[in-house]
Amino acid sequence: MDKKPKKEFCTECRKNTEYRLQKRNITKNIRDKDYTFSITVAICENCGGEMSISGLIDKNIQKIDEQFRSAEGLVTVEDIDRLMKIYKIGKAPLSLALGFGEITITRYLEGQVPSKEYSDVIKKAMTSPEYMIERLNENKDKLTDAAYNKAIAAANSLESLFSVSDKMLTVIAYIFEQIEEVTPYMLQKLLYFIQGIYSALYGEPIFEEDCRAWQHGPVYPDVYDLFKDFNYDPTDDARFALLEGADVPLTANEKSVIDMVLNTFGLYGGKVLESITCQETPWKEALVIDIDGYPEGGLIPKEHLMEYFIAINDKYGISKKRGIDKYIRDMLKSA
């Protein structure tokens, strides 16, 4: 059944008419600075005039606020909500812990735009448990024992949880940004291929961590420990903000390799990627079988990974997508 066309009262036509929504750029001067914002307007199909639609003004105000904060690099209400969840702390205690006035965070949650200085403090607390621990200890005397103990326990837990390098966190965040669904199992294999291919092409690892040969393929243990405590979709977890805040930008070469891996190996599920890695020399040589016949996780040194993928590059030319695709096809045939 076709949907009925949307109609609202047009003040120009003085009757209910159909309308269409379209984007429009407007310029506003805020604090003596001009900003261009994209908003949505309703246009009357009868006279072409702009119509006032219920709820559209509020939506545009919200969009303008979001675009202004983005342009100025300011935190959003959602960011502050996540910060409170991450450290299990209320709005008044959070204000005091960060060195603000007691009701500052409350005002921000109600829509007041923070200054750049205060916004940067909130951002740093979001991305660094170590920094949050410092602020909690500096302002401990302003907090109740219950609020302090709960927040410091959460911060200490997060500091130990995020034991992987900043570059690894940046790579992981970029992967989740590019692919909508990545299971922790699939993530492990993608990191392995990114490390191997990048090191083969550029002669150095992209991140410092070594992986280990577990029963079901290569695994980065610290990354495994990190994500086993997350929700099924890590991006739905408030703590994912800590990954996004890793302040180590990716180079053009690093992004190029990651994108190439995601556009090749990233098209397959974890089980398929496991079948490939378990045929490869680095995993086979590192896997250790204990006296009871069970596999144990031997170290796969970065140097061994580089040597293997240099040989693969010589044979397939994995600096190009077609080379990786051919390698994958050959490995799947022999699986």
C-alpha positions in Angstrom: 0.0 0.0 0.0 1.4 3.4 -0.9 2.0 5.9 1.9 -0.2 8.9 2.0 1.7 12.1 1.0 2.7 14.3 3.9 0.6 17.4 4.4 0.8 20.4 6.6 -0.8 23.8 6.8 0.9 26.4 4.5 0.6 29.9 5.8 1.1 31.3 2.2 -1.5 29.1 0.6 -3.8 29.1 3.7 -4.6 25.4 3.3 -3.1 22.0 3.9 -0.7 21.2 1.2 1.9 18.5 0.4 5.5 19.4 1.1 9.0 18.0 0.5 12.1 18.2 2.8 15.4 19.5 1.5 18.7 20.5 2.9 19.7 24.1 3.1 22.9 25.9 4.3 22.5 28.9 6.6 25.1 31.2 8.1 25.0 32.2 11.8 27.3 34.5 13.7 28.2 33.0 17.1 30.6 34.8 19.5 31.7 37.1 16.6 32.5 34.2 14.3 30.5 33.1 11.2 29.5 29.4 10.9 27.7 27.6 8.1 25.2 25.0 9.2 23.2 22.5 7.2 19.6 22.3 8.2 16.4 20.7 6.9 13.5 22.8 5.6 10.0 22.0 4.4 9.0 23.4 1.0 5.4 23.7 -0.1 4.7 21.7 -3.3 2.0 24.2 -4.2 3.6 27.6 -3.8 7.3 26.8 -3.1 7.3 28.7 0.1 9.0 27.5 3.3 6.6 25.8 5.8 6.7 25.5 9.5 6.5 21.8 10.4 6.0 20.5 13.9 9.2 19.3 15.4 11.4 20.5 12.6 12.6 23.6 14.4 13.7 21.6 17.4 15.5 19.1 15.2 17.3 21.9 13.4 18.3 23.5 16.7 19.8 20.2 17.8 21.6 19.8 14.4 23.1 23.3 14.6 24.3 22.6 18.2 25.9 19.3 17.1 27.6 21.0 14.1 28.8 23.9 16.2 30.4 21.6 18.8 32.0 19.6 16.0 33.4 22.7 14.4 34.9 23.9 17.6 36.0 20.4 18.9 33.6 20.6 21.9 32.2 17.7 23.8 28.5 16.8 23.4 25.9 15.9 26.0 26.3 12.2 24.9 30.0 12.5 25.5 29.4 13.6 29.1 26.8 10.8 29.6 29.4 8.3 28.4 32.0 9.7 30.8 29.7 9.3 33.7 29.0 5.7 32.7 32.7 4.9 32.2 33.7 6.0 35.7 30.4 5.2 37.4 30.1 8.7 38.8 27.2 11.1 39.1 27.1 14.6 37.6 27.9 16.6 40.8 30.8 14.4 41.9 32.1 14.4 38.3 32.1 18.3 38.3 34.0 18.4 41.6 36.4 15.6 40.5 37.3 17.5 37.3 37.9 20.7 39.3 34.7 22.5 38.1 31.9 24.1 40.1 29.4 21.6 41.6 26.6 22.3 39.1 28.8 22.8 35.9 28.2 19.3 34.5 24.5 19.6 35.3 24.4 22.8 33.2 26.2 21.1 30.3 23.8 18.1 30.4 20.9 20.6 30.1 22.4 22.1 26.9 24.8 24.8 28.0 27.9 24.8 25.7 31.2 24.3 27.6 34.2 26.5 27.1 37.1 25.0 25.0 39.2 24.8 28.2 36.6 22.8 30.2 35.7 20.7 27.1 39.3 19.7 26.7 39.4 18.6 30.4 36.3 16.4 29.8 37.8 14.9 26.6 41.1 14.1 28.4 39.2 12.3 31.2 37.2 10.4 28.5 40.3 9.1 26.8 42.8 8.6 29.7 42.0 6.6 32.8 45.4 7.8 34.1 44.4 11.4 33.9 41.1 10.7 35.6 42.9 9.0 38.4 45.0 12.1 38.9 42.0 14.4 39.0 40.2 12.1 41.4 43.1 12.1 43.8 43.6 15.9 43.4 40.0 16.5 44.4 39.4 13.6 46.7 38.6 15.9 49.7 35.7 17.4 47.7 34.0 14.0 47.2 32.2 11.6 49.5 34.1 8.4 50.3 31.5 6.4 48.4 31.7 8.5 45.2 35.5 8.5 45.3 35.9 4.8 45.9 33.5 3.8 43.2 35.1 6.1 40.6 38.7 5.3 41.5 37.9 1.6 41.3 36.5 2.0 37.8 39.4 4.2 36.7 42.0 1.7 38.0 40.2 -1.2 36.3 40.2 0.7 33.0 43.8 1.6 33.3 44.8 -2.0 33.6 42.3 -3.1 30.9 43.7 -0.7 28.3 47.2 -2.1 28.4 47.7 -2.2 24.7 49.7 0.4 22.8 48.1 3.6 21.6 48.9 2.7 18.0 47.1 -0.6 18.4 44.1 1.2 19.9 44.1 3.6 16.9 44.2 0.7 14.4 41.3 -1.0 16.2 39.2 2.1 16.4 39.9 2.7 12.6 38.8 -0.9 11.8 35.5 -0.4 13.7 35.0 2.9 11.9 35.4 1.3 8.5 33.5 -2.0 9.1 30.0 -2.1 10.7 30.3 -5.6 12.2 33.5 -7.0 13.5 33.5 -9.9 16.0 36.4 -10.1 18.4 37.4 -13.4 16.7 37.5 -11.7 13.3 39.4 -8.7 14.7 42.3 -10.9 15.9 42.9 -12.2 12.4 42.6 -8.8 10.7 45.2 -7.3 13.1 47.5 -10.3 12.3 47.2 -9.6 8.5 47.6 -5.9 8.9 50.8 -6.4 10.9 52.2 -8.9 8.5 51.4 -7.1 5.3 52.5 -3.7 6.6 55.8 -5.0 7.9 56.5 -6.8 4.6 55.8 -3.7 2.5 57.5 -1.1 4.8 60.1 -3.0 6.7 58.8 -2.3 10.2 55.7 -3.3 12.3 52.7 -1.0 12.5 52.3 -1.7 16.2 54.6 -3.1 18.9 52.6 -6.0 20.1 53.6 -9.6 19.3 50.8 -12.2 18.7 50.7 -15.8 19.9 49.7 -19.0 18.2 46.5 -20.2 20.0 44.5 -23.2 19.0 42.3 -21.3 16.5 44.9 -19.1 14.9 47.0 -16.1 15.8 45.8 -14.0 18.8 46.9 -10.8 20.4 46.3 -11.7 24.1 46.0 -8.1 25.4 43.4 -7.3 22.8 41.6 -10.6 23.6 41.5 -9.6 27.3 40.3 -6.1 26.4 37.3 -7.2 24.3 36.1 -10.2 26.2 34.7 -7.8 28.8 32.9 -5.6 26.2 29.4 -5.9 24.7 28.8 -8.0 21.6 29.1 -4.7 19.6 32.1 -2.9 21.2 30.9 0.5 19.8 27.8 0.3 21.9 30.0 0.2 25.1 30.6 3.5 26.7 34.3 2.5 27.2 34.8 2.5 23.4 35.4 6.3 23.8 38.8 5.3 25.2 39.7 3.6 22.0 38.6 6.6 19.9 40.7 8.9 22.0 44.0 7.3 21.3 46.1 10.3 20.1 48.3 8.5 17.6 47.3 9.4 14.1 47.6 6.9 11.3 49.9 7.7 8.3 48.7 7.5 4.7 50.7 4.2 4.3 49.2 2.7 7.4 45.6 3.6 6.3 46.3 2.3 2.9 47.4 -1.1 4.2 44.5 -1.3 6.7 42.0 -0.4 4.0 43.5 -3.0 1.7 43.2 -5.7 4.3 39.6 -4.8 5.2 38.7 -4.8 1.5 40.1 -8.3 1.0 40.5 -10.4 4.2 37.7 -8.3 5.8 35.1 -9.7 3.4 35.4 -13.1 5.1 34.2 -14.3 8.5 36.4 -15.4 11.4 36.3 -19.1 10.6 37.5 -18.6 7.0 40.3 -16.4 8.2 41.2 -19.0 10.8 41.5 -21.6 8.1 44.0 -19.4 6.2 46.2 -18.5 9.2 46.4 -22.1 10.4 48.0 -23.0 7.1 50.7 -20.3 7.4 54.2 -21.0 8.6 54.3 -18.4 11.5 51.4 -20.1 13.2 52.6 -23.6 12.5 56.1 -23.0 13.8 54.9 -21.1 17.0 52.2 -23.6 18.0 53.4 -25.7 21.0 51.8 -29.0 21.9 52.0 -29.9 25.6 52.5 -33.3 27.1 48.8 -34.0 27.2 48.4 -33.2 23.5 46.8 -29.8 23.9 48.0 -26.8 21.8 49.5 -23.9 23.7 50.1 -20.3 22.7 53.7 -20.0 21.5 55.0 -16.5 20.6 54.9 -15.4 16.9 57.8 -12.9 16.8 57.2 -9.9 14.6 60.4 -10.7 12.6 59.0 -14.2 11.7 55.7 -12.6 10.6 57.6 -10.1 8.4 59.8 -12.8 6.8 56.7 -14.8 5.9 54.8 -12.0 4.3 57.9 -10.7 2.5 58.0 -14.1 0.8 54.3 -13.9 0.1 54.8 -10.5 -1.4 57.5 -11.8 -3.7 55.2 -14.4 -5.0 51.8 -12.6 -5.1 52.5 -8.9 -5.0 50.4 -8.1 -2.0 50.9 -4.4 -2.3 47.9 -4.6 -4.6 44.4 -5.9 -3.9 44.5 -8.4 -6.7 47.6 -10.0 -5.3 46.0 -10.5 -1.9 42.8 -11.8 -3.5 44.8 -14.4 -5.4 46.7 -15.4 -2.2 43.3 -15.8 -0.4 41.9 -17.9 -3.3 44.9 -20.2 -3.3 44.8 -20.6 0.5 41.1 -21.5 0.5 41.6 -24.1 -2.3 44.2 -25.9 -0.2 42.3 -25.5 3.1 
